[in-house]
Amino acid sequence: MDATLVIYALYLAAIYALMAIGISLVWSSIGMVNMAYGATFAVAGYAAYFAADSIAPAIRSWSTGVDGMVLLAVLTVMAGMIAGALFGILVYLVAFLPIHDKPNFAVRSLIVTLAINLAAVQALLFAFGPQQKALPRIFGVGRFNLLGTPMRLDQAITILTTIVLLGLVLLWLRISRRGLEIRAVMQNSEGAALCGISTRWTALPVMMLTGSLAGLAAVLLSQSIFVNPSAGTTPLIKGLTIALLGGLGSVPGAVLGAILVGFLEAITGIIPFLGQRYVLVVQFAFIVLVLLIRPRGLGGLLDETRE
Amino acid sequence: MMRADKPAASYAKVGRRPDEVTLKPDGGQLWHRWRPPFSRRHWLAWRGRYNPKSLQRERLLVDKRPLWWTLGLGGLLIAVPFLSDQFVNIAAIFCIFAAINVIWTLIVGAAGIFSLATMAVVGLSAYAAAAANVYLGLPWPLMMPVGAAVGLIFGLLLALPSTRLDGLYYALLTLGIAEICRVSISQIKALAPSNSSINGVASFIPSAWHLQRPGLLLGFAGAFVLLLCALLVFRLVNTERLGLLLQTAREDEAFAEAVGIDYRRARWLVFVLASSALGAIGAFYAMFYRSISLAVFSLDQLLLLFAMIVIGGLGRSEGAVLGTAIVVLIDKGLIGLGPLRIIIVTAVMIIVALTAREGLTGIKAQFQAFRNRKKSERRAARTEKGGEVMPEEATEISDKQLIYRRLFDKRLRDALKSSITPDLIAEHRAKPLGQHSDALDRLLNYFRREEMPDKYAILRVGPLRSCSYRVMALSGRAGHPPRLVDDKLYPTLDEAYHAVFLLRINDLLAS
């Protein structure tokens, strides 16, 4: 295995981890399977595209050097994350707030988020058509050598950005007051409610946070694929499978699952008789195997201890 | 002989549902039930009773769903020959999807296995049956048994992990298997050379009639029979022994296990049976379209089917059929709207999921529960307002007169409290002993009727000529002296009377 492959695998793992952790967090804190995550991804991708499209000329006229590129990159990522957070609020308002204390919430919220996903994809199709939009290469296209291994600049920056931002999020969950509340709700929502932690006011930052993670993933992944209305479907399915592989609700499990699946995908892609076409099949076969051996996923001891 | 009759007299129009149609059977018909031959079951759920008001014997249909089924399906059967070609086709597609959904409901609702491999089973069997027909020359009547056999084998494979994994994990697994099926079939070049689809499949519709009016009608007839068979399978599995075992397991798994029900085996059996039925439907699907393509495995198709069973209500056959009717009408009937129709479907989905707990067919039960809750809330409010006696206390009191006496007393006090005004008090101060207004009279009469304990009395203090008065309260018990209320001295008797009056008003307002 050469170093380029490792970098590519880590690049995939970074993006999958963003999606999987988002789904996992939502499930464990508010008990909802967020099927609208794919739509969040697509909407954020479009928002980032339009933001970059409208501000790029102004920035280019201001500066064509490194500072201009950094500014464009930061603004695009911000636009994607803000759009993701806003879509997270929408999902919160439609799928969580009206029914979170009603019977059958898990199934009903799954249905509603699925419907939001379908509707948003169709609405994007309706508004912008099926054409694919290419985000500008905000991280540049160059290569550089790190300790003798050639690396693509955008992949390296993606890995770094993901590690930094995920680290910040996990740190925030660990040290801030709001993070403490979220973790309390994750452990025992009834107990948290008895201690005066409102489920409603905890769910809102969770949805915004996970929405902005999806937005970040959208901007990062759009460096190598195009933005189109159904762009979110594959990341959604992969994020969901990785979240389940890691055991729903377990952040370390999700990270481990993302790394495993990223490497699996990178390796499957270069094996001659398998190739890109079989990536999904190999992934599913792997996950089926893991679930048959460990029915609750890699880190899925949380559910059992909760019971 | 029976005749439909409403209760004759108007006094019989009392009760929860006075306008419900009931039959009034004659003597010979009183206990008569129709049974299917060689069984002890009844066709319809009749119940006999005496009308509590008119005291006449009557029969009423407790479960009216068979009537709705007959009306709906019979109406469809009668209406289809008069529809345009497009709508005949839509009706046939509705029947096929409804059959798939009814069987899927059996898996999800009755067996409680959240499988998303429905369309994978259908598609795989359809491919197998079509390949057997096209490449091996199998005649079309044998395609459905082949499809059922393939479905059975596939179902056996799928059922293996179903007892080990739960809920979402199994759903994901089946989703993955569906994807694996799609990709594998697209890669087998020998199976489907052109565009991964098999064309030219033989069918029960003669090829000369293909896409002609008689062919469409025949296709609809076949699909309708398919739907009836699916409903029969649902009925036979869900309401017979297997269904009862599964219902026990759904209500309480530990209890079911304790009484010796092997619910895992029952679930497994239902799953395999349903997969086999889905396989037969798959073969029909290939025959109906005379071809089979990879679109059968697509995620969009699966999500649309999921929308159907969700809108109707998970776990009921009528829900599956109703949801299918709605979604197929929107999806195929309004085809001119383009992508908007998916948005309409999702809007219906969101509205149903947000408002109805169990889909459209659960609305009735939900409304009844809501009405009962409101009713008991109102009852509780009444008890709180009028009742000195709380319901739990009322069961402890054997003399029910006492309860009503206290209820009456509470209402009387409420009425009297509202009549107390500064004018009234001024009137009493002016003339404590006489010629009172009606309101003051009522108040004083109420005070006079009060019980002996804590009734007030006036004590004269000092010699008769230069005496003053004090207020005291009686103990109400023989041998126990009255106690002084306070140490105020009143120079005249009228002032003492008025002081007693004020004390009593104070007590009344504080109660």
Interface residues (C-beta under 8 A of the other chain):
Chain A: V33 V94 P98 I99 K102 P103 N104 V107 R108 I111 V112 L114 A115 I116 L118 A119 Q122 A123 L125 F126 T233 I237 L240 T241 L244 L248 R277 Y278 L280 V281 F284 A285 I287 V288 L291 L292 P295 R296 G297
Chain B: P161 R164 L165 D166 L168 Y169 L172 L173 L175 G176 I177 E179 I180 V183 S184 Q187 L299 L303 F306 A307 V310 L314 G338 P339 L340 I342 I343 V345 T346 A347 M349 I350 A353 L354 R357 E358
